Amino acid sequence: MSTSSLHADCFMCGLEQNEDTAVVFRDPLWSADMVPGYDVPGWFVLRVRRHAERITGLDDAELASFGRRARDLVAAVTEVTGAPATYLMVFGENHPHFHALVTARGEKIPADRRSGNILRLRDEHADPVAAARLVPAVRRAYEQLAGDPACPLPA
């Protein structure tokens, strides 16, 4: 990853410095990470590794591989957490760098905290230690579903 393709003041670009213990996978285009401030167990961010704003900022290779990376990450998170629903959300307003938030929604989450309201759990259910404990299991599940995460997807 070229540091010239990152922005120093971008929160998502700064995740390139995450310790390996917070990383589910990294390939040349994408990374899935546990993110400080969003460290609810079962929540991960799938982000393009270079700085690109909005889905319209993705290049052809990033765009072509996004769906599979998102599908495999959602499947891995769902498998490990046993969540009856796992959401994939894209906003980019607070952090203008293309990324998707993957959030596992457990059975005991009340109806008023489901769908878009799940974001309220960011403060209510933050548990960095429990979130970090899930990373190795999600990494293993992801690797089984996606194959070798270090290799880019075929064109």
PABA-794567 format. One record per residue (C-alpha): residue number from 0; y, z negated, x; residue in one letter. Coordinates in steps of 0.2 Angstrom, whole numbers, plus 5000, padded with zeros to 4 digits. Example, Ala and Ser with C-alpha at 12.3 -4.5 7.8 and 13.67 -1.06 7.14 Angstrom:
% PABA-794567
{i:0	c2:4978	c3:4961	c1:5062	aa:A}
{i:1	c2:4995	c3:4964	c1:5068	aa:S}
END
This chain:
% PABA-794567
{i:0	c2:5000	c3:5000	c1:5000	aa:M}
{i:1	c2:5016	c3:5005	c1:5007	aa:S}
{i:2	c2:5030	c3:4992	c1:5007	aa:T}
{i:3	c2:5042	c3:5006	c1:5004	aa:S}
{i:4	c2:5035	c3:5009	c1:4987	aa:S}
{i:5	c2:5039	c3:4991	c1:4982	aa:L}
{i:6	c2:5055	c3:4983	c1:4977	aa:H}
{i:7	c2:5060	c3:4966	c1:4985	aa:A}
{i:8	c2:5067	c3:4959	c1:4969	aa:D}
{i:9	c2:5053	c3:4964	c1:4957	aa:C}
{i:10	c2:5042	c3:4950	c1:4952	aa:F}
{i:11	c2:5027	c3:4961	c1:4949	aa:M}
{i:12	c2:5029	c3:4969	c1:4966	aa:C}
{i:13	c2:5029	c3:4952	c1:4974	aa:G}
{i:14	c2:5011	c3:4949	c1:4967	aa:L}
{i:15	c2:5006	c3:4960	c1:4982	aa:E}
{i:16	c2:5007	c3:4944	c1:4992	aa:Q}
{i:17	c2:4995	c3:4935	c1:4980	aa:N}
{i:18	c2:4981	c3:4926	c1:4989	aa:E}
{i:19	c2:4964	c3:4934	c1:4986	aa:D}
{i:20	c2:4959	c3:4919	c1:4976	aa:T}
{i:21	c2:4970	c3:4925	c1:4962	aa:A}
{i:22	c2:4965	c3:4943	c1:4963	aa:V}
{i:23	c2:4951	c3:4951	c1:4951	aa:V}
{i:24	c2:4952	c3:4968	c1:4960	aa:F}
{i:25	c2:4964	c3:4979	c1:4970	aa:R}
{i:26	c2:4961	c3:4997	c1:4972	aa:D}
{i:27	c2:4974	c3:5010	c1:4980	aa:P}
{i:28	c2:4983	c3:5011	c1:4963	aa:L}
{i:29	c2:4980	c3:4996	c1:4952	aa:W}
{i:30	c2:4978	c3:4977	c1:4954	aa:S}
{i:31	c2:4972	c3:4964	c1:4942	aa:A}
{i:32	c2:4979	c3:4946	c1:4946	aa:D}
{i:33	c2:4981	c3:4929	c1:4939	aa:M}
{i:34	c2:5000	c3:4927	c1:4938	aa:V}
{i:35	c2:5010	c3:4911	c1:4941	aa:P}
{i:36	c2:5019	c3:4907	c1:4925	aa:G}
{i:37	c2:5006	c3:4916	c1:4914	aa:Y}
{i:38	c2:4991	c3:4905	c1:4921	aa:D}
{i:39	c2:4983	c3:4902	c1:4904	aa:V}
{i:40	c2:4964	c3:4903	c1:4906	aa:P}
{i:41	c2:4958	c3:4920	c1:4902	aa:G}
{i:42	c2:4975	c3:4928	c1:4905	aa:W}
{i:43	c2:4977	c3:4942	c1:4919	aa:F}
{i:44	c2:4990	c3:4955	c1:4923	aa:V}
{i:45	c2:4984	c3:4973	c1:4926	aa:L}
{i:46	c2:4998	c3:4981	c1:4936	aa:R}
{i:47	c2:5002	c3:4997	c1:4945	aa:V}
{i:48	c2:5003	c3:4993	c1:4964	aa:R}
{i:49	c2:5019	c3:5003	c1:4968	aa:R}
{i:50	c2:5035	c3:5000	c1:4959	aa:H}
{i:51	c2:5035	c3:5011	c1:4943	aa:A}
{i:52	c2:5044	c3:5007	c1:4927	aa:E}
{i:53	c2:5037	c3:5010	c1:4910	aa:R}
{i:54	c2:5022	c3:5020	c1:4907	aa:I}
{i:55	c2:5033	c3:5036	c1:4909	aa:T}
{i:56	c2:5035	c3:5031	c1:4927	aa:G}
{i:57	c2:5017	c3:5032	c1:4931	aa:L}
{i:58	c2:5011	c3:5047	c1:4942	aa:D}
{i:59	c2:4996	c3:5058	c1:4936	aa:D}
{i:60	c2:4983	c3:5048	c1:4946	aa:A}
{i:61	c2:4989	c3:5031	c1:4939	aa:E}
{i:62	c2:4990	c3:5038	c1:4922	aa:L}
{i:63	c2:4973	c3:5045	c1:4923	aa:A}
{i:64	c2:4965	c3:5029	c1:4929	aa:S}
{i:65	c2:4974	c3:5016	c1:4918	aa:F}
{i:66	c2:4963	c3:5017	c1:4903	aa:G}
{i:67	c2:4947	c3:5014	c1:4913	aa:R}
{i:68	c2:4954	c3:5000	c1:4923	aa:R}
{i:69	c2:4961	c3:4992	c1:4907	aa:A}
{i:70	c2:4945	c3:4995	c1:4898	aa:R}
{i:71	c2:4934	c3:4987	c1:4912	aa:D}
{i:72	c2:4946	c3:4972	c1:4914	aa:L}
{i:73	c2:4947	c3:4968	c1:4895	aa:V}
{i:74	c2:4928	c3:4969	c1:4895	aa:A}
{i:75	c2:4926	c3:4958	c1:4910	aa:A}
{i:76	c2:4938	c3:4945	c1:4903	aa:V}
{i:77	c2:4929	c3:4946	c1:4886	aa:T}
{i:78	c2:4912	c3:4944	c1:4894	aa:E}
{i:79	c2:4917	c3:4929	c1:4905	aa:V}
{i:80	c2:4927	c3:4920	c1:4891	aa:T}
{i:81	c2:4916	c3:4924	c1:4876	aa:G}
{i:82	c2:4933	c3:4927	c1:4867	aa:A}
{i:83	c2:4931	c3:4935	c1:4850	aa:P}
{i:84	c2:4947	c3:4945	c1:4853	aa:A}
{i:85	c2:4955	c3:4950	c1:4870	aa:T}
{i:86	c2:4972	c3:4958	c1:4869	aa:Y}
{i:87	c2:4980	c3:4971	c1:4880	aa:L}
{i:88	c2:4999	c3:4970	c1:4878	aa:M}
{i:89	c2:5013	c3:4981	c1:4887	aa:V}
{i:90	c2:5031	c3:4975	c1:4886	aa:F}
{i:91	c2:5040	c3:4977	c1:4903	aa:G}
{i:92	c2:5056	c3:4970	c1:4896	aa:E}
{i:93	c2:5056	c3:4954	c1:4907	aa:N}
{i:94	c2:5048	c3:4962	c1:4922	aa:H}
{i:95	c2:5052	c3:4981	c1:4922	aa:P}
{i:96	c2:5037	c3:4986	c1:4932	aa:H}
{i:97	c2:5023	c3:4994	c1:4923	aa:F}
{i:98	c2:5010	c3:4981	c1:4919	aa:H}
{i:99	c2:4998	c3:4975	c1:4905	aa:A}
{i:100	c2:4995	c3:4957	c1:4900	aa:L}
{i:101	c2:4977	c3:4954	c1:4896	aa:V}
{i:102	c2:4974	c3:4939	c1:4885	aa:T}
{i:103	c2:4958	c3:4931	c1:4879	aa:A}
{i:104	c2:4960	c3:4923	c1:4862	aa:R}
{i:105	c2:4947	c3:4909	c1:4859	aa:G}
{i:106	c2:4939	c3:4904	c1:4843	aa:E}
{i:107	c2:4949	c3:4888	c1:4841	aa:K}
{i:108	c2:4966	c3:4897	c1:4843	aa:I}
{i:109	c2:4975	c3:4894	c1:4826	aa:P}
{i:110	c2:4980	c3:4909	c1:4815	aa:A}
{i:111	c2:4999	c3:4906	c1:4819	aa:D}
{i:112	c2:4995	c3:4908	c1:4838	aa:R}
{i:113	c2:4986	c3:4925	c1:4836	aa:R}
{i:114	c2:4991	c3:4943	c1:4838	aa:S}
{i:115	c2:5008	c3:4944	c1:4845	aa:G}
{i:116	c2:5011	c3:4925	c1:4843	aa:N}
{i:117	c2:4998	c3:4922	c1:4857	aa:I}
{i:118	c2:5012	c3:4923	c1:4869	aa:L}
{i:119	c2:5017	c3:4905	c1:4863	aa:R}
{i:120	c2:5002	c3:4899	c1:4872	aa:L}
{i:121	c2:5010	c3:4903	c1:4888	aa:R}
{i:122	c2:5018	c3:4886	c1:4888	aa:D}
{i:123	c2:5006	c3:4877	c1:4877	aa:E}
{i:124	c2:4990	c3:4881	c1:4886	aa:H}
{i:125	c2:4995	c3:4884	c1:4904	aa:A}
{i:126	c2:4982	c3:4877	c1:4916	aa:D}
{i:127	c2:4983	c3:4884	c1:4933	aa:P}
{i:128	c2:4967	c3:4875	c1:4939	aa:V}
{i:129	c2:4956	c3:4881	c1:4924	aa:A}
{i:130	c2:4964	c3:4898	c1:4925	aa:A}
{i:131	c2:4959	c3:4900	c1:4944	aa:A}
{i:132	c2:4942	c3:4894	c1:4941	aa:R}
{i:133	c2:4939	c3:4910	c1:4930	aa:L}
{i:134	c2:4944	c3:4922	c1:4943	aa:V}
{i:135	c2:4928	c3:4923	c1:4953	aa:P}
{i:136	c2:4917	c3:4926	c1:4937	aa:A}
{i:137	c2:4929	c3:4939	c1:4930	aa:V}
{i:138	c2:4929	c3:4947	c1:4947	aa:R}
{i:139	c2:4910	c3:4948	c1:4947	aa:R}
{i:140	c2:4910	c3:4955	c1:4929	aa:A}
{i:141	c2:4923	c3:4968	c1:4933	aa:Y}
{i:142	c2:4913	c3:4974	c1:4948	aa:E}
{i:143	c2:4897	c3:4976	c1:4938	aa:Q}
{i:144	c2:4907	c3:4985	c1:4924	aa:L}
{i:145	c2:4918	c3:4996	c1:4935	aa:A}
{i:146	c2:4907	c3:4999	c1:4951	aa:G}
{i:147	c2:4916	c3:4997	c1:4968	aa:D}
{i:148	c2:4934	c3:4992	c1:4964	aa:P}
{i:149	c2:4939	c3:4996	c1:4981	aa:A}
{i:150	c2:4936	c3:5015	c1:4978	aa:C}
{i:151	c2:4948	c3:5025	c1:4968	aa:P}
{i:152	c2:4941	c3:5033	c1:4952	aa:L}
{i:153	c2:4936	c3:5051	c1:4953	aa:P}
{i:154	c2:4948	c3:5064	c1:4947	aa:A}
END
